[in-house]
């Protein structure tokens, strides 16, 4: 039986051992206060290490062929959040409790290093406008270096993010890492984008270099360096110790 506490399933449960026999599983289970299941040699926690809420619902198109003006009127009158993708109004999936917890810890960790008026940090209720692709999106966390610029008098449509942070969810990860990342790269002011894994302590950090090209930045010793806003945070500050 091989003990391994670093592998997580998509639903947040942890694989604590592999290549176990039924006898080893039963001995392990009877000696353990926590409940586990046995799946073809793998011993898996019955519940997530963190109080887990099922993954966010899928993104749903609620209207097609809309103009920007129609979208903004619809969104400002709605209690739910929607993104605008070149004529499509798309309902945003509701976040899980763990997603919200991670977002708060990320904002708190970075917030210790930056302060207004030099920097501004925003949560997931502020839209970012992406003119090149005719889109309005809601990043999980947005940081602006200097004065925030808006497309509207109500300051609901941000134009100049410096850093965008996204927490990858099972239902949105593929879209965030492909199409949405492409949209983000078209924003002239944007210098860094980071994607935080929701299931394990892992981050993908991308930075625009001096030639305007995007490159992936290696995370050394578990420390994430946001050079554009002069803030360093550690994975240990964000993720629970058992992740």
MARLO-534860 format. One record per residue (C-alpha): residue in three letters; residue number from 1; x, y, z negated; chain. Coordinates in pm, 1 decimal, decimal comma, always signed. Example, Ala and Ser with C-alpha at 12.3 -4.5 7.8 and 13.67 -1.06 7.14 Angstrom:
<sites>
ala; 1; +1230,0; -450,0; -780,0; A;
ser; 2; +1367,0; -106,0; -714,0; A;
</sites>
This chain:
<sites>
unk; 1; +0,0; +0,0; +0,0; A;
unk; 2; +140,6; +338,3; +102,9; A;
unk; 3; +45,7; +634,7; -116,0; A;
unk; 4; -19,9; +957,2; +75,8; A;
unk; 5; -196,4; +1263,9; -64,9; A;
unk; 6; -129,4; +1499,6; +226,3; A;
unk; 7; -373,5; +1367,6; +487,1; A;
unk; 8; -722,4; +1518,2; +507,9; A;
unk; 9; -1024,7; +1419,1; +712,7; A;
unk; 10; -1230,7; +1677,8; +901,2; A;
unk; 11; -1493,4; +1677,2; +624,5; A;
unk; 12; -1238,8; +1772,9; +358,5; A;
unk; 13; -1191,4; +1426,1; +203,0; A;
unk; 14; -838,1; +1313,2; +122,9; A;
unk; 15; -670,2; +987,5; +229,3; A;
unk; 16; -484,8; +879,5; -84,1; A;
unk; 17; -343,4; +551,3; +46,4; A;
unk; 18; -307,1; +351,9; +367,4; A;
unk; 19; -236,2; -15,3; +448,8; A;
unk; 20; -405,7; -125,0; +126,7; A;
unk; 21; -563,4; -464,4; +76,6; A;
unk; 22; -912,1; -503,1; -66,5; A;
unk; 23; -759,2; -634,8; -386,9; A;
unk; 24; -533,2; -328,1; -416,3; A;
unk; 25; -827,3; -97,8; -349,2; A;
unk; 26; -1042,8; -264,0; -617,4; A;
unk; 27; -760,7; -248,8; -872,0; A;
unk; 28; -697,3; +116,4; -783,5; A;
unk; 29; -1067,2; +205,4; -800,8; A;
unk; 30; -1133,1; +32,2; -1132,2; A;
unk; 31; -839,7; +217,5; -1288,7; A;
unk; 32; -939,9; +558,2; -1150,4; A;
unk; 33; -1200,5; +802,1; -1281,4; A;
unk; 34; -1252,6; +949,7; -934,1; A;
unk; 35; -1459,3; +756,7; -679,5; A;
unk; 36; -1305,0; +634,4; -354,9; A;
unk; 37; -1417,2; +445,2; -46,6; A;
unk; 38; -1226,2; +171,1; +137,7; A;
unk; 39; -1205,8; +197,9; +517,7; A;
unk; 40; -1002,7; -66,8; +699,0; A;
unk; 41; -698,5; -33,9; +473,2; A;
unk; 42; -738,1; +333,1; +386,9; A;
unk; 43; -846,7; +453,1; +42,4; A;
unk; 44; -1039,4; +779,5; +81,3; A;
unk; 45; -1183,3; +1014,6; -179,8; A;
unk; 46; -1562,5; +1003,1; -187,2; A;
unk; 47; -1581,0; +1380,6; -213,6; A;
unk; 48; -1362,5; +1665,2; -90,9; A;
unk; 49; -1086,9; +1791,3; -320,2; A;
unk; 50; -1272,0; +2118,3; -307,0; A;
unk; 51; -1647,5; +2154,0; -342,1; A;
unk; 52; -1730,7; +2097,1; +21,2; A;
unk; 53; -2024,0; +2228,4; +216,5; A;
unk; 54; -2083,7; +2069,3; +559,5; A;
unk; 55; -1918,3; +2244,1; +851,4; A;
unk; 56; -2067,1; +2558,1; +992,7; A;
unk; 57; -2345,7; +2516,9; +1242,9; A;
unk; 58; -2259,8; +2541,6; +1610,7; A;
unk; 59; -2249,6; +2875,6; +1788,8; A;
unk; 60; -2582,6; +2930,7; +1962,1; A;
unk; 61; -2665,5; +3164,4; +2250,8; A;
unk; 62; -2977,3; +3356,6; +2155,6; A;
unk; 63; -2991,4; +3575,5; +2467,0; A;
unk; 64; -2822,3; +3598,5; +2806,5; A;
unk; 65; -2787,0; +3883,4; +3056,1; A;
unk; 66; -2784,5; +4152,2; +2788,5; A;
unk; 67; -2610,8; +4486,7; +2826,6; A;
unk; 68; -2375,0; +4620,6; +2560,4; A;
unk; 69; -2639,4; +4875,3; +2462,3; A;
unk; 70; -2902,2; +4602,9; +2422,4; A;
unk; 71; -2663,7; +4392,8; +2216,4; A;
unk; 72; -2574,3; +4678,3; +1983,1; A;
unk; 73; -2940,2; +4768,8; +1930,5; A;
unk; 74; -3019,6; +4401,7; +1862,2; A;
unk; 75; -2722,8; +4354,7; +1627,5; A;
unk; 76; -2782,0; +4671,2; +1426,9; A;
unk; 77; -3141,9; +4561,6; +1363,0; A;
unk; 78; -3050,6; +4202,5; +1272,0; A;
unk; 79; -2970,9; +4064,7; +927,3; A;
unk; 80; -2752,9; +3794,4; +1084,3; A;
unk; 81; -2426,2; +3845,2; +1269,8; A;
unk; 82; -2396,3; +3795,2; +1644,1; A;
unk; 83; -2106,1; +3829,1; +1884,5; A;
unk; 84; -2130,5; +3963,2; +2238,0; A;
unk; 85; -1959,0; +3772,1; +2517,2; A;
unk; 86; -2000,1; +3937,8; +2855,1; A;
unk; 87; -2380,9; +3941,8; +2848,1; A;
unk; 88; -2436,6; +3656,1; +2603,8; A;
unk; 89; -2551,4; +3731,1; +2249,9; A;
unk; 90; -2422,5; +3447,2; +2033,3; A;
unk; 91; -2528,2; +3372,6; +1675,7; A;
unk; 92; -2236,4; +3342,6; +1435,6; A;
unk; 93; -2231,8; +3018,5; +1232,3; A;
unk; 94; -2267,7; +3058,5; +858,0; A;
unk; 95; -1945,8; +3018,2; +661,3; A;
unk; 96; -1892,5; +2747,4; +402,1; A;
unk; 97; -1810,2; +2834,1; +44,5; A;
unk; 98; -1451,6; +2713,4; +94,6; A;
unk; 99; -1414,9; +2927,7; +408,1; A;
unk; 100; -1525,0; +3233,8; +209,9; A;
unk; 101; -1291,9; +3140,6; -75,9; A;
unk; 102; -992,8; +3115,1; +157,8; A;
unk; 103; -1080,3; +3446,9; +320,8; A;
unk; 104; -1093,2; +3617,7; -18,8; A;
unk; 105; -758,7; +3469,9; -125,9; A;
unk; 106; -593,6; +3576,6; +201,4; A;
unk; 107; -722,8; +3931,7; +166,0; A;
unk; 108; -616,4; +3945,0; -199,2; A;
unk; 109; -266,4; +3811,0; -124,1; A;
unk; 110; -206,1; +4059,3; +157,0; A;
unk; 111; -379,8; +4341,3; -26,0; A;
unk; 112; -113,4; +4331,6; -296,3; A;
unk; 113; +142,2; +4448,0; -39,5; A;
unk; 114; -49,3; +4705,8; +161,9; A;
unk; 115; -258,1; +5008,0; +69,0; A;
unk; 116; -451,5; +5292,6; +227,7; A;
unk; 117; -395,2; +5530,6; +394,4; A;
unk; 118; -94,3; +5353,2; +552,9; A;
unk; 119; -289,8; +5030,4; +604,6; A;
unk; 120; -655,0; +4928,8; +604,5; A;
unk; 121; -782,7; +4575,7; +553,2; A;
unk; 122; -1133,1; +4465,1; +654,5; A;
unk; 123; -1340,7; +4150,6; +607,2; A;
unk; 124; -1560,1; +3957,4; +847,4; A;
unk; 125; -1847,0; +4207,5; +869,7; A;
unk; 126; -1660,1; +4454,0; +1092,3; A;
unk; 127; -1683,2; +4407,2; +1468,8; A;
unk; 128; -1380,0; +4441,7; +1694,2; A;
unk; 129; -1440,0; +4567,2; +2047,1; A;
unk; 130; -1249,4; +4397,2; +2332,9; A;
unk; 131; -1313,9; +4612,5; +2643,3; A;
unk; 132; -1102,2; +4407,6; +2885,5; A;
unk; 133; -1329,2; +4105,6; +2845,4; A;
unk; 134; -1651,5; +4294,4; +2760,8; A;
unk; 135; -1676,1; +4139,2; +2416,4; A;
unk; 136; -1754,4; +4224,0; +2054,8; A;
unk; 137; -1630,8; +3974,8; +1796,3; A;
unk; 138; -1611,0; +3938,5; +1418,0; A;
unk; 139; -1260,2; +3835,2; +1301,9; A;
unk; 140; -1236,1; +3689,4; +952,3; A;
unk; 141; -979,2; +3947,9; +842,5; A;
unk; 142; -850,9; +4256,0; +1026,0; A;
unk; 143; -566,2; +4488,3; +930,3; A;
unk; 144; -501,8; +4831,4; +1080,8; A;
unk; 145; -174,4; +5017,2; +1045,2; A;
unk; 146; -243,0; +5389,0; +1028,4; A;
unk; 147; -581,5; +5542,8; +1102,7; A;
unk; 148; -862,5; +5311,1; +1207,7; A;
unk; 149; -1021,2; +5408,8; +1538,7; A;
unk; 150; -1381,2; +5329,6; +1623,5; A;
unk; 151; -1595,2; +5322,9; +1934,6; A;
unk; 152; -1898,8; +5459,7; +1751,3; A;
unk; 153; -1987,8; +5730,6; +1501,3; A;
unk; 154; -2114,5; +5469,1; +1255,8; A;
unk; 155; -1768,0; +5308,4; +1233,9; A;
unk; 156; -1895,4; +4959,1; +1312,2; A;
unk; 157; -1688,5; +4891,6; +1626,5; A;
unk; 158; -1313,5; +4879,6; +1562,6; A;
unk; 159; -1080,2; +4954,9; +1851,3; A;
unk; 160; -724,7; +4927,0; +1717,5; A;
unk; 161; -653,0; +4619,9; +1501,3; A;
unk; 162; -286,7; +4558,5; +1420,8; A;
unk; 163; -330,3; +4210,4; +1271,6; A;
unk; 164; -616,3; +3964,1; +1308,9; A;
unk; 165; -653,3; +3658,5; +1086,4; A;
unk; 166; -887,8; +3369,2; +1156,2; A;
unk; 167; -976,9; +3068,2; +939,9; A;
unk; 168; -1023,8; +2766,4; +1163,1; A;
unk; 169; -1351,6; +2581,1; +1111,8; A;
unk; 170; -1436,7; +2242,1; +1262,7; A;
unk; 171; -1708,1; +2394,6; +1481,0; A;
unk; 172; -1505,6; +2694,0; +1606,3; A;
unk; 173; -1137,2; +2590,5; +1602,2; A;
unk; 174; -1111,3; +2498,1; +1970,9; A;
unk; 175; -1278,1; +2822,5; +2081,9; A;
unk; 176; -1068,9; +3034,8; +1841,4; A;
unk; 177; -737,1; +2885,3; +1955,6; A;
unk; 178; -811,1; +2910,3; +2327,8; A;
unk; 179; -1064,7; +3160,7; +2461,9; A;
unk; 180; -1082,6; +3390,2; +2160,1; A;
unk; 181; -704,9; +3406,6; +2128,4; A;
unk; 182; -688,2; +3504,1; +2495,6; A;
unk; 183; -936,3; +3785,3; +2430,8; A;
unk; 184; -737,6; +3905,0; +2131,8; A;
unk; 185; -412,4; +3920,5; +2329,4; A;
unk; 186; -568,7; +4180,7; +2559,9; A;
unk; 187; -603,8; +4435,4; +2276,5; A;
unk; 188; -315,4; +4684,1; +2322,7; A;
unk; 189; -276,2; +4767,3; +1951,8; A;
unk; 190; -267,2; +4405,6; +1833,3; A;
unk; 191; +76,1; +4282,4; +1719,6; A;
unk; 192; +8,2; +3964,1; +1522,2; A;
unk; 193; -257,4; +3692,2; +1505,9; A;
unk; 194; -266,3; +3412,8; +1249,3; A;
unk; 195; -487,8; +3105,1; +1240,5; A;
unk; 196; -528,3; +2944,8; +897,1; A;
unk; 197; -621,8; +2577,7; +881,2; A;
unk; 198; -922,0; +2516,2; +657,7; A;
unk; 199; -836,9; +2155,6; +571,3; A;
unk; 200; -466,2; +2172,5; +485,9; A;
unk; 201; -201,7; +2434,7; +398,9; A;
unk; 202; -99,9; +2524,9; +751,9; A;
unk; 203; -83,2; +2849,8; +949,4; A;
unk; 204; -10,5; +2928,5; +1312,6; A;
unk; 205; +133,9; +3279,4; +1342,1; A;
unk; 206; +171,7; +3452,0; +1678,7; A;
unk; 207; +354,7; +3782,0; +1734,5; A;
unk; 208; +386,7; +4014,1; +2033,7; A;
unk; 209; +756,3; +4069,5; +2104,4; A;
unk; 210; +929,7; +4382,0; +2235,2; A;
unk; 211; +861,3; +4271,4; +2593,9; A;
unk; 212; +488,9; +4235,7; +2533,5; A;
unk; 213; +496,6; +3856,1; +2534,3; A;
unk; 214; +335,1; +3648,2; +2262,4; A;
unk; 215; +547,7; +3395,3; +2077,3; A;
unk; 216; +479,5; +3156,2; +1792,9; A;
unk; 217; +660,8; +3236,1; +1467,2; A;
unk; 218; +793,1; +2955,7; +1250,0; A;
unk; 219; +672,0; +2956,3; +891,0; A;
unk; 220; +982,6; +2911,2; +675,7; A;
unk; 221; +969,2; +2780,3; +317,8; A;
unk; 222; +592,7; +2819,7; +311,3; A;
unk; 223; +611,8; +3200,2; +347,3; A;
unk; 224; +415,3; +3388,5; +613,8; A;
unk; 225; +586,5; +3708,5; +724,8; A;
unk; 226; +357,4; +3972,0; +875,9; A;
unk; 227; +625,1; +4200,2; +1015,0; A;
unk; 228; +381,6; +4452,8; +1160,1; A;
unk; 229; +245,9; +4547,3; +817,5; A;
unk; 230; +551,7; +4454,6; +608,5; A;
unk; 231; +370,0; +4193,1; +402,0; A;
unk; 232; +487,6; +3844,6; +306,7; A;
unk; 233; +252,0; +3591,2; +150,7; A;
unk; 234; +304,7; +3227,4; +54,7; A;
unk; 235; +83,5; +2932,2; +135,5; A;
unk; 236; +81,2; +2853,6; -236,8; A;
unk; 237; -103,1; +3181,6; -301,6; A;
unk; 238; -386,1; +3079,6; -71,0; A;
unk; 239; -439,1; +2706,2; -84,6; A;
unk; 240; -526,7; +2501,4; -394,7; A;
unk; 241; -225,9; +2302,8; -522,6; A;
unk; 242; -384,4; +1967,9; -430,3; A;
unk; 243; -425,0; +2061,5; -63,5; A;
</sites>
